[in-house]
């Protein structure tokens, strides 16, 4: 059986004061992290965690403390709360749907010290499987989010080279 891994890094370190408590809580739920009061380095040794649970009292406390109630994170969490059965004691978050890109984009918008945030991931596999290797890079600015995988790069390069007559059509 093959094990797939996606080690990921986020550059640069994010100033702690640039994140709301809610954003920080979501990001530390998805990523491993180092750092402290000044800056946080986010990374994932194996994969970005895309499913975790938060206690409802914590969720409500984070939403009440959020100075940006219209932020992507606050809107996403309120939407998830609206779907929740009132008898539930915790909120299960599928971060593969919610994502982290827009959270980081809000941080860039608010933080003068950040021009952009890079998220770089390697895709590896414990067996030599053709679908188990590659990677991707995402560049997040205040106005745009651009992502390219190695497969996308190869497709674009192949198309460009074909149009220049350097690769067989």
Backbone torsions as a table, in degrees:
resi	resn	phi	psi	omega
1	UNK	NA	137.8	-179.2
2	UNK	-93.6	138.4	174.3
3	UNK	-106.3	127.2	179.9
4	UNK	-99.1	139.3	-179.5
5	UNK	-131.0	152.1	178.0
6	UNK	-140.8	71.0	177.4
7	UNK	-61.2	138.5	-171.6
8	UNK	-137.9	143.7	173.5
9	UNK	-128.2	152.4	175.4
10	UNK	-119.3	126.8	179.0
11	UNK	-126.0	145.2	-8.8
12	UNK	-79.6	-176.8	171.8
13	UNK	-59.8	145.7	-175.7
14	UNK	-97.4	126.4	176.3
15	UNK	-59.3	130.2	-177.1
16	UNK	-58.4	-38.3	-179.4
17	UNK	-70.7	-11.6	179.6
18	UNK	-83.5	-13.1	-178.2
19	UNK	-104.0	141.2	169.9
20	UNK	-74.9	166.4	177.0
21	UNK	-60.5	-39.2	179.4
22	UNK	-65.2	-47.2	178.7
23	UNK	-59.4	-45.4	179.2
24	UNK	-59.1	-45.0	-178.6
25	UNK	-63.7	-41.3	178.6
26	UNK	-66.5	-44.1	-178.4
27	UNK	-66.1	-39.0	178.1
28	UNK	-74.0	-16.9	172.3
29	UNK	-75.0	-30.0	-178.2
30	UNK	-90.9	-38.8	-172.8
31	UNK	-114.8	153.1	162.9
32	UNK	-71.8	162.4	-176.3
33	UNK	-154.8	152.5	175.1
34	UNK	-135.5	158.4	179.5
35	UNK	116.1	-170.0	-175.4
36	UNK	-150.2	-124.5	-173.8
37	UNK	-69.3	-31.3	-174.0
38	UNK	-89.2	-53.7	-176.6
39	UNK	-141.4	155.7	179.0
40	UNK	-126.4	131.0	173.9
41	UNK	-98.9	120.4	179.3
42	UNK	-102.4	140.1	179.3
43	UNK	-161.0	168.0	174.1
44	UNK	-139.0	121.3	-178.1
45	UNK	-73.5	-38.1	-179.6
46	UNK	-111.3	-45.8	-178.3
47	UNK	-168.6	157.6	174.3
48	UNK	-76.4	128.3	-178.8
49	UNK	-69.9	117.6	-177.5
50	UNK	-106.5	7.2	176.3
51	UNK	-143.7	119.9	173.6
52	UNK	-151.4	168.2	-174.9
53	UNK	-119.4	142.8	174.7
54	UNK	-124.3	139.0	175.2
55	UNK	-67.0	140.6	-177.8
56	UNK	-59.9	-40.7	177.2
57	UNK	-59.1	-38.8	177.3
58	UNK	-64.2	-43.2	179.6
59	UNK	-59.3	-47.6	-178.9
60	UNK	-64.9	-39.9	178.0
61	UNK	-62.5	-42.6	179.3
62	UNK	-66.3	-39.9	178.5
63	UNK	-67.2	-40.0	179.3
64	UNK	-66.0	-33.1	-177.7
65	UNK	-84.7	-8.1	-173.9
66	UNK	-70.9	118.3	179.3
67	UNK	-75.8	-8.0	-179.7
68	UNK	-125.2	75.8	-174.3
69	UNK	-63.8	-15.0	177.8
70	UNK	-100.6	12.5	177.4
71	UNK	-65.5	159.8	177.8
72	UNK	-56.7	-46.2	-177.4
73	UNK	-60.8	-46.1	-178.6
74	UNK	-64.8	-43.4	178.5
75	UNK	-62.4	-45.1	-178.8
76	UNK	-61.9	-41.9	-179.1
77	UNK	-69.9	-40.2	176.5
78	UNK	-62.0	-38.0	177.0
79	UNK	-63.8	-40.8	178.5
80	UNK	-67.1	-38.7	177.8
81	UNK	-63.1	-37.2	-178.8
82	UNK	-64.3	-27.2	179.6
83	UNK	-85.1	-11.9	-170.7
84	UNK	-78.0	140.1	171.9
85	UNK	-68.2	127.2	-177.6
86	UNK	-57.1	-20.5	-179.9
87	UNK	-78.5	-13.2	-179.3
88	UNK	-69.3	146.1	178.6
89	UNK	-101.8	-7.9	-179.6
90	UNK	-144.7	161.6	-179.6
91	UNK	-109.1	118.4	175.9
92	UNK	-87.9	124.7	-177.6
93	UNK	-111.1	121.2	174.0
94	UNK	-93.8	92.8	-175.0
95	UNK	-74.1	-10.8	173.7
96	UNK	-69.2	-24.3	176.4
97	UNK	-90.2	-45.9	-178.1
98	UNK	-69.4	-46.1	178.0
99	UNK	79.5	168.0	178.2
100	UNK	-113.0	-15.3	-173.6
101	UNK	-59.2	-47.3	-178.9
102	UNK	-70.2	-28.6	174.8
103	UNK	-64.1	-49.0	177.9
104	UNK	-63.1	-35.1	-179.9
105	UNK	-64.2	-41.9	176.3
106	UNK	-60.4	-38.3	179.2
107	UNK	-64.3	-44.6	178.2
108	UNK	-61.3	-41.5	-179.5
109	UNK	-58.9	-37.1	-175.5
110	UNK	-89.6	-18.0	-169.8
111	UNK	-106.8	111.1	178.4
112	UNK	-63.9	-23.1	-178.5
113	UNK	-77.5	-10.4	-178.1
114	UNK	-115.1	124.5	171.5
115	UNK	-88.0	-33.8	-179.5
116	UNK	-163.1	169.6	174.9
117	UNK	-129.6	135.1	177.1
118	UNK	-107.6	136.5	171.0
119	UNK	-121.8	119.8	-176.4
120	UNK	-123.3	129.2	-178.4
121	UNK	-128.6	142.9	171.8
122	UNK	-105.6	141.9	175.4
123	UNK	-110.6	118.7	-178.2
124	UNK	-130.5	165.8	-176.7
125	UNK	-146.6	148.1	-179.1
126	UNK	-77.7	-9.6	173.5
127	UNK	-124.3	156.5	-177.5
128	UNK	-78.9	72.6	179.3
129	UNK	-97.3	138.3	-178.0
130	UNK	-62.4	-27.4	-180.0
131	UNK	-91.7	5.4	-173.4
132	UNK	-102.2	8.0	-176.2
133	UNK	-136.2	147.2	179.3
134	UNK	146.4	-146.5	178.7
135	UNK	172.2	-173.8	178.3
136	UNK	-157.6	158.7	174.7
137	UNK	-135.2	140.1	176.7
138	UNK	-125.6	131.1	175.2
139	UNK	-112.0	124.3	-175.7
140	UNK	-117.0	118.8	174.4
141	UNK	-115.6	179.7	177.9
142	UNK	-63.6	-26.6	-173.8
143	UNK	-112.9	-10.5	-174.3
144	UNK	-152.1	155.1	172.7
145	UNK	-130.3	117.0	-179.1
146	UNK	-120.7	129.9	179.5
147	UNK	-127.4	139.8	174.3
148	UNK	-142.0	129.9	174.5
149	UNK	-91.6	168.2	176.3
150	UNK	-64.3	-35.6	177.5
151	UNK	-63.7	-40.7	177.8
152	UNK	-64.1	-42.5	177.7
153	UNK	-59.3	-47.1	-178.8
154	UNK	-63.1	-41.3	177.3
155	UNK	-61.8	-45.6	179.0
156	UNK	-64.0	-44.3	-179.9
157	UNK	-64.5	-43.0	179.0
158	UNK	-61.4	-44.7	178.3
159	UNK	-62.4	-42.9	179.2
160	UNK	-64.6	-44.5	-179.9
161	UNK	-67.7	-35.6	175.8
162	UNK	-62.8	-44.5	-179.1
163	UNK	-65.5	-25.8	177.0
164	UNK	-89.2	-0.7	179.1
165	UNK	77.1	16.2	-177.6
166	UNK	-94.1	-10.3	178.0
167	UNK	-133.4	142.6	-179.8
168	UNK	-62.9	140.3	-180.0
169	UNK	-78.3	NA	NA
